[in-house]
Amino acid sequence: MKSLKNSSQISIMAHIAGTVVEMSPSLMPGMQVKKGEELLTLERMKLFCHVSSPCTGVVTAVMTGLGRRVLEGEILFEMEAQCV
């Protein structure tokens, strides 16, 4: 059986409006990340929302930064997902 490698560009968006209070050193363009790897944390009124990589892939762009306020639905980062 042959395995097919497929890649696609995906955008990761904020599920809540809040402030970026923590960012992983892996969250840089060109960095390889694994599925489930926690990449940043948003905080809103003492509620913390951890944002993890939905799949294994490579970060292609980061649109936010530490201390930045983001809106719900705002794109936080983009990545090229790698599926086998």
C-alpha positions in Angstrom: 0.0 0.0 0.0 1.3 3.4 -0.9 1.1 6.4 1.5 0.3 9.7 0.0 1.7 12.9 1.5 -0.6 15.8 1.3 -0.1 19.4 2.6 -2.5 22.3 2.9 -2.4 25.8 4.3 -4.6 26.4 7.3 -5.3 29.4 9.5 -5.7 29.1 13.3 -8.1 31.6 14.8 -8.8 32.9 18.3 -11.9 31.2 19.9 -12.2 34.1 22.3 -11.3 37.8 22.4 -8.4 38.3 24.8 -4.8 39.1 25.4 -1.9 36.8 24.3 -0.2 36.0 27.7 2.1 33.2 26.6 3.7 32.1 23.3 5.8 29.0 22.6 9.3 29.5 21.1 8.1 27.1 18.4 5.7 29.7 17.1 7.9 31.2 14.5 7.8 30.9 10.7 9.6 27.8 9.5 9.3 25.9 12.8 8.0 22.4 12.8 5.1 21.7 15.2 3.3 18.6 16.3 -0.4 17.9 16.6 -1.6 19.0 20.0 1.5 21.1 20.8 0.4 24.1 22.8 1.5 27.2 21.0 -0.1 30.1 22.8 -2.4 31.1 25.6 -5.1 33.8 25.5 -6.5 35.4 28.7 -9.8 37.1 29.2 -11.1 38.1 32.6 -9.0 35.4 34.3 -10.2 32.7 31.8 -7.3 31.1 30.0 -7.7 29.6 26.6 -4.8 27.4 25.3 -4.3 27.3 21.5 -2.7 24.1 20.2 -1.7 22.9 16.8 -4.5 21.0 15.2 -2.1 18.9 13.2 1.6 18.3 12.5 3.1 20.9 10.1 5.2 23.9 9.6 4.3 27.4 10.9 4.3 29.8 7.8 3.1 33.1 9.4 2.5 34.5 12.9 0.0 37.4 13.0 0.1 38.1 16.8 2.5 38.8 19.6 3.0 38.6 23.3 0.8 41.1 25.1 -1.3 41.8 22.0 -5.1 42.0 22.3 -7.0 39.9 19.7 -10.6 39.6 18.7 -12.7 36.4 18.5 -12.2 34.9 15.0 -8.9 36.8 14.4 -6.2 34.8 12.7 -3.4 34.1 15.1 -1.1 32.1 12.9 -1.0 30.1 9.7 0.6 26.8 9.0 1.1 24.2 6.3 -0.5 21.0 7.6 1.3 17.8 6.8 -0.8 14.6 6.6 0.3 11.1 5.7 
